[in-house]
Amino acid sequence: MVLVMAELPQDIIRAKRDGEALTKAQIEQFVAGVVSGAFRDYQSSALLMAIVLNGMSAEETAWLTDAMMRSGRVVDLPEIERPKVDKHSTGGVGDKVSLILAPLAAACGLCVPMMSGRGLGHTGGTLDKLEAIPGFSVELDDAAYRAQLRSIHQAMIGQSADMVPADRKLYALRDVTSTVESVPLICASILSKKLAEGIDALVLDVKCGKGAFMKTEADARQLAESLVRISSTMGKPTTAILTRMDDPLGRMVGNSLEVREAIDCLKGQGPADLMEVTYTLTAEMLCLGGLYSDHSEARNCLEAAIADGSALRAFEQLVDAQGGDPKVVKDPSLLKVATQTHEFCATLLETAYVESIDALRIGEAARMLGAGRAHADAVIDLTVGIELLKKSGDRVEPSEPLCRLYYSQPDELAAALERVESAYAFSAEAVDLPDLVMGRVVASG
């Protein structure tokens, strides 16, 4: 079928280049043209750059989100009686919250249809972490997806070829044309995928700090407000939680290592910072889904699900349902990690405290070891990573180990160690740590 072009692509590009607001019809033509090829890559790239430079109104962003969402199959799940609520994170270092949150929310009465992504650069991807579990498949066809949501009330999948194809094409262009950092484009990319899943409501974890895409609280709040406004306008109740990403979250960075830590969390043995973020986001999901009206009561339910083992059993069900080896839940040592290790030790003359650990530099170090991607089609090593033996606020003695690096290729170790060394800052005095949860953004009106 040939796409009939109401306007020439260059006319739409010119309008945005000159600071004009695009019409709904122009945006729909652009998105359809991206999918069909009627908009050539160089024309799409030109319009993306014009959007970066001149922005989009809330109305334009909503139209773009809707057009991208409808560029492929949109799931509807009327047969699922439970509230269907998902969570999305804007990305960070050591962020394995989804692995804990999905089974935890399912154990407390929600249905969690979660479409996740892969890591790029210094940030980790949920799909990569899941694939560290032997046999785990992140690809489910529509029938299997629906059946799994009915039976165990959770699924964690990748984006299928027929869902939001416009985003797949546009994100690839944005990645190579320096047009990623645009609030309207970020909003449309995130929400078009999430709203195609068949959810009733959405909770967003908007990260802020050295290891996040948004470095300042003002920028993170702007993104959160835009995401909440657009999603709510499209009929999906949405809340955003601003969380701090200056330090890595938890103690493990790297795919297989992070799955091990997620299992520890579900057994009630997780680090306090990781559990605080997980409980905050999951309690918000329970309230937004209408199961609780009080966040403290929702948190009590979550803590009980950890204590009685129901959240851990839900994770075991998830692994088994998607072809993974459920034995890893009882024996996380089945998750392979690199056998070569190196302990990085403090070069201090006297006792001190860890003041901060730069999440970006730790993430870059993990990528250099092979845990992350420098480009989208890079092959990653699921077994490598970094274990933080000391966290911010911890007391450190001279020559005491700060972290342990798991590596496969010795020639990658030296460059990673340089990043690790530059990540640590120390204080002679005890350190007061800032709150991890920085704020909450809800729809106005």
Secondary structure, DSSP 8 states (H G I E B T S, - for coil): -----SS-HHHHHHHHHTT----HHHHHHHHHHHHHSSS-HHHHHHHHHHHHHH---HHHHHHHHHHHHTTS-----TT--S-BEEEEE---SS--HHHHHHHHHHHTT-BEEEE----BTTB--HHHHHTTSTT------HHHHHHHHHHHSEEEE---TTS-HHHHHHHHHHHHTT----HHHHHHHHHHHHTTS--SEEEEEEEESTTSSB-SHHHHHHHHHHHHHHHHHTT--EEEEEEE-SS-SSSEESHHHHHHHHHHHHTT---HHHHHHHHHHHHHHHHHTTS-S-HHHHHHHHHHHHHTSHHHHHHHHHHHHTT--THHHH-GGGS---SEEEEEE---SS-EEEEEE-HHHHHHHHHHHTSS-SSTT----TT-EEEESS-TT-EE-TT-EEEEEEES-HHHHHHHHHHHHHHEEEESS------SEEEEEE---
